[in-house]
């Protein structure tokens, strides 16, 4: 679990502030309730950038666009009485030239709050 922003600044204050107590890395880790390596990482980040906010996370891009997500949700909302399976939804969505796996469709429905 990531540290809260105030905890990151607390680490920097305890280690770097000229009016602060200037504690060791082990002592700071105990006070903030985190690992020693976490303290080292945030101090290094402070020395490099003077910024302790979260960086943008990178990862695999989404397979679907927002419009495609809306099409999937609209199909479910229109046919909510039928109790469609994800494979049936996959066939209906393919009619709109959207080729997705049934697992991707389940993920999008789960994100939208459907079961």
KEMARRO-848177 format. One record per atom (N, C-alpha, C): x, z, y; residue number from 1; atom name. Coordinates in steps of 0.001 Angstrom, whole numbers. Atoms other than C-alpha are relative to their C-alpha. Layout:
# residues N
[r [X; Z; Y]; NUM; CA]
...
# end
This chain:
# residues 115
[r [844; 0; -1177]; 1; N]
[r [0; 0; 0]; 1; CA]
[r [889; 0; 1240]; 1; C]
[r [-771; 120; -1230]; 2; N]
[r [1295; -896; 3436]; 2; CA]
[r [-219; 1222; 892]; 2; C]
[r [110; -1109; -940]; 3; N]
[r [1976; 1743; 6023]; 3; CA]
[r [-847; -394; 1203]; 3; C]
[r [726; 222; -1237]; 4; N]
[r [-279; 2088; 9013]; 4; CA]
[r [1005; -226; 1126]; 4; C]
[r [-886; 331; -1102]; 5; N]
[r [1166; 863; 12292]; 5; CA]
[r [589; 1254; 649]; 5; C]
[r [-520; -1224; -635]; 6; N]
[r [1458; 4380; 13722]; 6; CA]
[r [1085; 649; -863]; 6; C]
[r [-1025; -559; 874]; 7; N]
[r [3475; 5442; 10647]; 7; CA]
[r [1315; -760; 148]; 7; C]
[r [-1212; 804; -203]; 8; N]
[r [5909; 2585; 11201]; 8; CA]
[r [712; 426; 1279]; 8; C]
[r [-598; -447; -1260]; 9; N]
[r [6432; 3661; 14807]; 9; CA]
[r [532; 1424; -117]; 9; C]
[r [-488; -1358; 228]; 10; N]
[r [6814; 7245; 13634]; 10; CA]
[r [1376; -38; -669]; 10; C]
[r [-1301; 165; 660]; 11; N]
[r [9668; 6124; 11363]; 11; CA]
[r [1074; -340; 1023]; 11; C]
[r [-978; 418; -1010]; 12; N]
[r [11409; 4418; 14265]; 12; CA]
[r [289; 1141; 962]; 12; C]
[r [-198; -1112; -928]; 13; N]
[r [10867; 7387; 16568]; 13; CA]
[r [902; 1064; -616]; 13; C]
[r [-776; -1058; 638]; 14; N]
[r [12261; 9861; 14061]; 14; CA]
[r [1454; -399; -214]; 14; C]
[r [-1372; 441; 264]; 15; N]
[r [15345; 7732; 13470]; 15; CA]
[r [760; -403; 1252]; 15; C]
[r [-702; 662; -1095]; 16; N]
[r [16126; 6117; 16838]; 16; CA]
[r [-160; 638; 1377]; 16; C]
[r [268; -494; -1345]; 17; N]
[r [14641; 7969; 19794]; 17; CA]
[r [1069; 1004; 422]; 17; C]
[r [-1076; -870; -464]; 18; N]
[r [17311; 9654; 21887]; 18; CA]
[r [-482; 1427; 247]; 18; C]
[r [533; -1343; -221]; 19; N]
[r [14998; 12612; 22589]; 19; CA]
[r [-628; 567; -1269]; 19; C]
[r [595; -425; 1262]; 20; N]
[r [13733; 12803; 19005]; 20; CA]
[r [992; 756; -865]; 20; C]
[r [-846; -829; 856]; 21; N]
[r [15128; 14805; 16130]; 21; CA]
[r [1112; -745; -734]; 21; C]
[r [-1023; 807; 692]; 22; N]
[r [17241; 11938; 14603]; 22; CA]
[r [246; 529; -1416]; 22; C]
[r [-60; -484; 1367]; 23; N]
[r [16565; 12746; 10973]; 23; CA]
[r [612; -1036; -932]; 23; C]
[r [-550; 927; 998]; 24; N]
[r [18095; 11216; 7850]; 24; CA]
[r [-1132; -843; -583]; 24; C]
[r [984; 903; 601]; 25; N]
[r [16371; 8412; 5981]; 25; CA]
[r [-815; 726; -1062]; 25; C]
[r [718; -749; 1035]; 26; N]
[r [15481; 10706; 3084]; 26; CA]
[r [-1012; 971; 610]; 26; C]
[r [910; -968; -653]; 27; N]
[r [13959; 13302; 5413]; 27; CA]
[r [-1177; -722; 645]; 27; C]
[r [1082; 778; -606]; 28; N]
[r [11943; 10663; 7286]; 28; CA]
[r [-980; -459; -1074]; 28; C]
[r [862; 449; 1096]; 29; N]
[r [10626; 9305; 3971]; 29; CA]
[r [-906; 1133; -474]; 29; C]
[r [824; -1142; 416]; 30; N]
[r [9416; 12784; 3022]; 30; CA]
[r [-1062; 331; 1039]; 30; C]
[r [953; -332; -1056]; 31; N]
[r [7771; 13373; 6392]; 31; CA]
[r [-1141; -1018; 105]; 31; C]
[r [997; 1057; -149]; 32; N]
[r [5955; 10028; 6448]; 32; CA]
[r [-721; -269; -1327]; 32; C]
[r [562; 173; 1344]; 33; N]
[r [5167; 10174; 2687]; 33; CA]
[r [106; -1449; -466]; 33; C]
[r [-249; 1353; 483]; 34; N]
[r [6752; 6880; 1699]; 34; CA]
[r [1364; -19; -674]; 34; C]
[r [-1296; 144; 663]; 35; N]
[r [9774; 5582; -200]; 35; CA]
[r [1120; -157; 1011]; 35; C]
[r [-1207; 167; -819]; 36; N]
[r [13281; 5578; 1167]; 36; CA]
[r [203; -1466; 366]; 36; C]
[r [-173; 1426; -261]; 37; N]
[r [13387; 1780; 833]; 37; CA]
[r [-975; -508; 1061]; 37; C]
[r [967; 371; -1032]; 38; N]
[r [10274; 1512; 3007]; 38; CA]
[r [534; 364; 1375]; 38; C]
[r [-590; -432; -1272]; 39; N]
[r [11977; 3476; 5766]; 39; CA]
[r [1113; -953; 401]; 39; C]
[r [-1105; 905; -287]; 40; N]
[r [15045; 1266; 5517]; 40; CA]
[r [-522; -1358; 465]; 40; C]
[r [559; 1307; -363]; 41; N]
[r [12916; -1907; 5660]; 41; CA]
[r [-546; 1; 1429]; 41; C]
[r [590; -10; -1343]; 42; N]
[r [11030; -856; 8799]; 42; CA]
[r [1048; 233; 1082]; 42; C]
[r [-1085; -177; -981]; 43; N]
[r [14190; 309; 10566]; 43; CA]
[r [766; -1302; 188]; 43; C]
[r [-680; 1287; -98]; 44; N]
[r [15851; -2995; 9769]; 44; CA]
[r [-846; -988; 802]; 44; C]
[r [889; 898; -745]; 45; N]
[r [12808; -4883; 11073]; 45; CA]
[r [27; 339; 1478]; 45; C]
[r [-40; -418; -1400]; 46; N]
[r [12916; -2826; 14274]; 46; CA]
[r [1286; -481; 667]; 46; C]
[r [-1276; 441; -552]; 47; N]
[r [16597; -3628; 14787]; 47; CA]
[r [23; -1511; 231]; 47; C]
[r [-11; 1456; -109]; 48; N]
[r [15962; -7360; 14251]; 48; CA]
[r [-958; -522; 1068]; 48; C]
[r [1045; 630; -824]; 49; N]
[r [12731; -8004; 16150]; 49; CA]
[r [-658; 929; 1012]; 49; C]
[r [709; -988; -830]; 50; N]
[r [11518; -4807; 17858]; 50; CA]
[r [-1512; -137; -142]; 50; C]
[r [1427; 205; 257]; 51; N]
[r [8135; -5652; 16310]; 51; CA]
[r [-316; 566; -1379]; 51; C]
[r [350; -625; 1268]; 52; N]
[r [6466; -3600; 13583]; 52; CA]
[r [-1371; -427; -509]; 52; C]
[r [1303; 466; 459]; 53; N]
[r [3183; -5473; 13245]; 53; CA]
[r [165; -837; -1262]; 53; C]
[r [-33; 806; 1217]; 54; N]
[r [2285; -7297; 10050]; 54; CA]
[r [318; -1443; 334]; 54; C]
[r [-295; 1419; -159]; 55; N]
[r [3709; -10759; 9706]; 55; CA]
[r [-1095; -805; -676]; 55; C]
[r [978; 877; 638]; 56; N]
[r [1549; -13697; 8772]; 56; CA]
[r [388; -178; -1457]; 56; C]
[r [-262; 147; 1416]; 57; N]
[r [1216; -13880; 5036]; 57; CA]
[r [-131; -1459; -403]; 57; C]
[r [61; 1373; 468]; 58; N]
[r [1905; -17115; 3276]; 58; CA]
[r [-433; 11; -1458]; 58; C]
[r [443; 113; 1377]; 59; N]
[r [473; -18290; 21]; 59; CA]
[r [-548; -1384; -243]; 59; C]
[r [543; 1291; 358]; 60; N]
[r [-1180; -21128; -1728]; 60; CA]
[r [-1203; -309; 888]; 60; C]
[r [1150; 353; -825]; 61; N]
[r [-3620; -23029; 506]; 61; CA]
[r [-1273; -90; -837]; 61; C]
[r [1278; 62; 692]; 62; N]
[r [-7290; -22964; -381]; 62; CA]
[r [-305; -1423; -445]; 62; C]
[r [399; 1301; 539]; 63; N]
[r [-8650; -25787; -2487]; 63; CA]
[r [-1187; -552; 778]; 63; C]
[r [1226; 431; -671]; 64; N]
[r [-11914; -25887; -547]; 64; CA]
[r [86; 212; 1501]; 64; C]
[r [133; -167; -1443]; 65; N]
[r [-12716; -26326; 3102]; 65; CA]
[r [-1226; 859; 272]; 65; C]
[r [1170; -798; -363]; 66; N]
[r [-15297; -24295; 4975]; 66; CA]
[r [-1286; -784; -244]; 66; C]
[r [1182; 840; 226]; 67; N]
[r [-17737; -27225; 4754]; 67; CA]
[r [-359; -35; -1488]; 67; C]
[r [254; 15; 1433]; 68; N]
[r [-17330; -27377; 976]; 68; CA]
[r [-543; 1346; -473]; 68; C]
[r [519; -1325; 333]; 69; N]
[r [-17882; -23633; 738]; 69; CA]
[r [-1474; 109; 391]; 69; C]
[r [1391; -35; -450]; 70; N]
[r [-21080; -24041; 2738]; 70; CA]
[r [-902; -812; -917]; 70; C]
[r [797; 817; 922]; 71; N]
[r [-22293; -26804; 401]; 71; CA]
[r [-298; 792; -1269]; 71; C]
[r [192; -793; 1214]; 72; N]
[r [-21782; -24536; -2613]; 72; CA]
[r [-1036; 1086; 238]; 72; C]
[r [925; -1094; -309]; 73; N]
[r [-23639; -21675; -954]; 73; CA]
[r [-1409; -536; 223]; 73; C]
[r [1322; 586; -232]; 74; N]
[r [-26487; -23936; 172]; 74; CA]
[r [-672; -401; -1306]; 74; C]
[r [571; 373; 1303]; 75; N]
[r [-26965; -25243; -3382]; 75; CA]
[r [-552; 1238; -696]; 75; C]
[r [450; -1233; 641]; 76; N]
[r [-27243; -21674; -4650]; 76; CA]
[r [-1242; 549; 696]; 76; C]
[r [1150; -524; -737]; 77; N]
[r [-29641; -20634; -1893]; 77; CA]
[r [-1252; -832; -244]; 77; C]
[r [1156; 863; 243]; 78; N]
[r [-31909; -23641; -2522]; 78; CA]
[r [-559; 207; -1406]; 78; C]
[r [427; -127; 1392]; 79; N]
[r [-31995; -23096; -6275]; 79; CA]
[r [169; 1418; -520]; 79; C]
[r [-238; -1390; 394]; 80; N]
[r [-31825; -19302; -6346]; 80; CA]
[r [-978; 464; -1071]; 80; C]
[r [986; -404; 996]; 81; N]
[r [-34944; -19078; -8528]; 81; CA]
[r [410; -438; -1403]; 81; C]
[r [-324; 592; 1287]; 82; N]
[r [-33394; -21157; -11315]; 82; CA]
[r [1060; 772; -775]; 82; C]
[r [-1063; -724; 673]; 83; N]
[r [-30480; -18842; -12130]; 83; CA]
[r [1055; -933; -567]; 83; C]
[r [-976; 997; 422]; 84; N]
[r [-27874; -21565; -12246]; 84; CA]
[r [1305; 640; -456]; 84; C]
[r [-1333; -429; 404]; 85; N]
[r [-24600; -21110; -14082]; 85; CA]
[r [1020; -716; 875]; 85; C]
[r [-1040; 630; -815]; 86; N]
[r [-21310; -21985; -12446]; 86; CA]
[r [279; -1427; -476]; 86; C]
[r [-204; 1361; 503]; 87; N]
[r [-21015; -25039; -14701]; 87; CA]
[r [-1100; -939; 491]; 87; C]
[r [1086; 812; -552]; 88; N]
[r [-24421; -26292; -13579]; 88; CA]
[r [228; -257; 1485]; 88; C]
[r [-337; 178; -1416]; 89; N]
[r [-23384; -25714; -9978]; 89; CA]
[r [1111; -1021; 167]; 89; C]
[r [-1101; 949; -45]; 90; N]
[r [-20198; -27644; -10661]; 90; CA]
[r [-521; -1429; -107]; 90; C]
[r [580; 1336; 154]; 91; N]
[r [-22248; -30648; -11812]; 91; CA]
[r [-768; -426; 1247]; 91; C]
[r [770; 334; -1205]; 92; N]
[r [-24521; -30480; -8757]; 92; CA]
[r [926; -281; 1181]; 92; C]
[r [-930; 171; -1115]; 93; N]
[r [-21599; -30180; -6354]; 93; CA]
[r [794; -1297; -165]; 93; C]
[r [-713; 1254; 236]; 94; N]
[r [-19838; -33143; -7994]; 94; CA]
[r [-794; -1196; 503]; 94; C]
[r [823; 1068; -565]; 95; N]
[r [-22759; -35262; -6841]; 95; CA]
[r [317; -207; 1483]; 95; C]
[r [-400; 83; -1412]; 96; N]
[r [-21531; -34532; -3293]; 96; CA]
[r [1485; -325; 139]; 96; C]
[r [-1425; 352; 22]; 97; N]
[r [-17992; -35694; -4244]; 97; CA]
[r [910; 1197; 270]; 97; C]
[r [-841; -1192; -75]; 98; N]
[r [-16632; -32154; -4421]; 98; CA]
[r [358; 361; -1433]; 98; C]
[r [-446; -227; 1369]; 99; N]
[r [-14570; -31746; -7567]; 99; CA]
[r [773; 1307; -75]; 99; C]
[r [-573; -1338; 109]; 100; N]
[r [-13887; -28089; -8310]; 100; CA]
[r [-230; 528; -1398]; 100; C]
[r [232; -654; 1282]; 101; N]
[r [-13523; -25948; -11391]; 101; CA]
[r [-1135; 1005; 144]; 101; C]
[r [1074; -991; -46]; 102; N]
[r [-16314; -23605; -12334]; 102; CA]
[r [532; 1361; 447]; 102; C]
[r [-602; -1261; -435]; 103; N]
[r [-13916; -20706; -11732]; 103; CA]
[r [114; 55; 1527]; 103; C]
[r [-83; 44; -1463]; 104; N]
[r [-13342; -21801; -8126]; 104; CA]
[r [-1377; 208; 610]; 104; C]
[r [1373; -179; -500]; 105; N]
[r [-17098; -21994; -7625]; 105; CA]
[r [-404; 1463; -106]; 105; C]
[r [318; -1424; 127]; 106; N]
[r [-17482; -18460; -8971]; 106; CA]
[r [711; 830; 1063]; 106; C]
[r [-738; -731; -1038]; 107; N]
[r [-14789; -17252; -6562]; 107; CA]
[r [-679; -140; 1359]; 107; C]
[r [634; 223; -1304]; 108; N]
[r [-16524; -18823; -3573]; 108; CA]
[r [-1331; 728; 91]; 108; C]
[r [1275; -722; 10]; 109; N]
[r [-19873; -17354; -4577]; 109; CA]
[r [226; 1494; 94]; 109; C]
[r [-329; -1426; -61]; 110; N]
[r [-18273; -13954; -5074]; 110; CA]
[r [379; 393; 1426]; 110; C]
[r [-366; -266; -1392]; 111; N]
[r [-16761; -14149; -1567]; 111; CA]
[r [-1224; 39; 905]; 111; C]
[r [1208; 65; -815]; 112; N]
[r [-20210; -14982; -198]; 112; CA]
[r [-986; 1125; -350]; 112; C]
[r [845; -1132; 337]; 113; N]
[r [-21719; -11929; -1903]; 113; CA]
[r [-996; -269; -1099]; 113; C]
[r [903; 295; 1102]; 114; N]
[r [-23503; -13603; -4786]; 114; CA]
[r [578; 546; -1289]; 114; C]
[r [-439; -461; 1319]; 115; N]
[r [-23368; -12388; -8383]; 115; CA]
[r [-335; -1051; -1010]; 115; C]
# end
